[in-house]
């Protein structure tokens, strides 16, 4: 009964809400946890409020509470009920434990073949998200102009990002060895030749970090954070970083200025008026 209800909910999210595959997957997982905990496929508002209160008492993260709340609101609407859940105030976090340029060099140096090298180099220079990387097709890469097009990225957004000339050269060598039509995925699994998965990319990054002797958790989104922080440290302005990361709002990019105040101080010292 639960599985049929979840299938119907997923169909509702796709057809009536127009949500993307990853969002639907997250909502369905969240609502499964809620329904199992409540042991009720048709909870009332009191059940929902009690569950949200319990999540707060357990000090779940901001994102977990918000994502669960969104899933609950959609599910209740799907079954013909209405509930509105207040959002906690978003904490102003900072980015920590990013990789230095030297550590990125070590990651690339510890690849064992052109395929691994092309993957980590493209991820490091572009800063695109895990799912955006896996969805890239050959035709999305413009090696002549050192750019790539992200099609239907986060929030169904298309945008263009830069890559370095060195990155384009490595991708060119990769495509010579792993030739494929322009409308196929840029990276595929070796055995089944299917779309390279987000899980596989996380695993590869973890393996490369271990080979490089980097003794901390390394994952695709940390590579993205690292590009932003290293660009900032080299003097890139915040708007350039915003465009490279594909942020719709500058507020999302400002986290890097909060996280690396030394860059702000360096620019302040450059332009500070002379009063004495």
N, C-alpha and C positions, 0 to 999 in steps of 0.2 A: 504493500500500500504506500509506504514511504517513497519507494523508488518511482512509482507512477506519479505521485504528487510532485516530486522533484523534476521529473521529465516535463510535466505540464507547466511548471513554473519556468523552466528553462525556455520552453517554447514561447511563453508569454513575454519573457525578457527579450527574446530575439525579435518576435513578430510585432509586438505592441509597443515595446520600449525602445527597440532598435539598438540594443547594447551590443558591444563587441564580444568575441568569443572568450577572451581572458576575463572580462568583467562578469560575464554570465557564469563562468566556472567558479570565480570567487564568491559570487552571491549564493550559488547553489551549495557550495561547501559550508558557507556561513550559516545558511538557513537549516541545513541538515544538523549541524551542531545544536542549534537552538531547539529544533523540534525534538531531537533525541533527549535533550536535557529536560524539556517541559513534558515529554511523553504525551504530546497532543498535536495533532495535525491542524487543528483549528483553534489556536489560542485566543483568548480575549485580551483586552487592553491591560488588565491587571497582571495577567501572566507576563506580558511583554515588559511592563514597567518593573516588575519584580526581577526579571532576568537582567535588565539593564542595570538596575541597582546592584545586583550581585556582581556584574562585570566590574563596576566601579569599586566595589569592596575588595575585589581581587587585584585591583590596580593594573588592569589590562592597559595596554598602550593606547594612545590617542587614536592611531590609525586603525587598530583592531576594533575599538568601540564604534568609531564612525562608520567603518565598512560594514560591521554587523548591523548597525542601525539602519543604514541604507538598504541592506538586504531585507531586513524585517519589514520596513515600510513598503517595499515593493511586493513582498510576499503577501502581506495583509491586504493590500489593494487587489492583488491577484485573486484572493479568496473572497472578495467582496466586503472587506472590513477596512477600517481606517484607523491609523495610529500615527501620531507625530511625536518624534523623539528629539529632544534637545541635543545640540552638539556641544561637547566640551570645548573649551577654548584651546586653540591649537598652540602647543608649546613652541617657543622659538629655539629650536635646536641648533647645534653647530655641527659642522662636518669634521670628523676626527679620523685619525689613522689613515690618511690618504697616502698613496705611494709617491715617493720622490721620483725625479727623472731617472736617477741611477737605478732604482728598483725596477722601473719599467724596462730599462735597458737589460737588466738581468733576466726579466721574464722573456723578452724577445730572444736573448742570447741562448736561453735554455730550451728553445724549440728544437725538435729533431728532424723536421722536414719542412718543405716549402708550404705545405697546407697549414700546419700549426703556426708557422711564422706569419702567413698571410692573415690568419684569424686574429691573433693577438695584436699584430701591427695595426690592422684596420680598426679594431676595437679601441686601441690606445689613442690613435690619432683622430678618430671621428668622435668618440665619446657617446655614440648612440646607445640606446637601451638594448637589453638582452633580446626582447622579442623583435625589435626593429632590425637588429643584426640578423637574426634567423630568417626574417622575411625578405631580406635583400635578394634581388635577382641580378643577373649579369647586366641587364640593360639599365639598371639603376646606377651603375658606376660609370663615370666619365673620366677615364684615365688621362685624356689629353688636357683637361682643365682642372684636374685634381679635386673633383667634387663628387659627391654621391647624393642621390635623391632618396629620401625616406618617404615611402608611400604608405598612407594610412597608419601613421605612428600613433602615439598616445592621443586619445580623444579624436581618433580618425583624422589626424592632422598630417598634411604633406609638408615637408620642408627640405631645404638643401643645406648640407654641411660641407665643410672643407676637409681635405686630407692633405698630407705632405707629398711632395714629389717622390720622396723615398718610399712612401707607402704605396703610391701608384706603381712604382717599379716592381715592388714585391708582388703586388696583385697581378701585374702583367706576367711575371714569371710563373705565378701560380696557375693562371689561366692557360699558359702554354702547356703545362703538365697535366692540368685537369680541364681540358677543353669541354665546353658545353654551350648549347644554344643560348641566345640572348634572353629568351623568355623563361629560362630555368633558374632555379635558386642558385645563388652564388656558392653557397656551401651546402653540401648534402652529407648524409651518413655514408660511410664507406661500403657497407654491405648491401643495404636495401636501396641506396640512392634516393632516399626520401629527404624531405626538409630537415635540416639540422635542428635539433631541439634545444630549447632553453636549458634543460637539465644537462645535456651533453656539453654545452658551453660552460656552465658552472663547473662541471667536473674537469674540463680541460684547464680552466684557470687555476683551479685548486692544485692540479698536478704540476703545472708550470711554476706555481709559487713554491711548492715543495722542492722541486728541482733547483730553484734559484736560492733556496735557503732563506726565504722570507717567512719568519716565524710569527705570522698573524693571519687572521682570516682574510682571504682575498677572494673576491667575487666580481662578476661583471659590472655591477653598479658602482663598485669602488673604483674601477678603472675609469668610469665616467666622472666621478667626483675628482679623481686624480688629474684628469685632463683639465678640468675647470680650475683647480687649485694651482696647477703648474702654469697655466696661461696667466692667471692673476699674478703670480709671483714674478712672471717675466714682464709684467706691465700692461697686459691686455685690459681694455676697458670693459666695464660690466655689460655694456650692450653687445659687444662682440661675443662675449661668453654666452649671453642669453640666446643669440642667434645660433651659435654653434650647438648648444644643448637643445634647441627647439622648444624653449620655454615660451608659453603664450604670454605670461605676465612677468615683468621684471622682478616682482616680489619673490618669485621662486628662485631667482638667481642671486638675490641679495644675501642669501645664506652664506655664500662664499666670502663676502666682505666681512660678515660677522665672525666667520670662522678663522680668518687670517688677518687680524688687525695690524700686523707689521707692515702689510702692503699699504694700508690706509695711512699709517704713520710715515712711511717712506714718501708717499705722495704729498702728505701734509708738509714734511720738511722741505720738499722741493718748492712748494708754492707759498709757504707761510710768509706773511708780511714782515718787514724789518722795522720793529718799533724801537729798538735800542741800539 
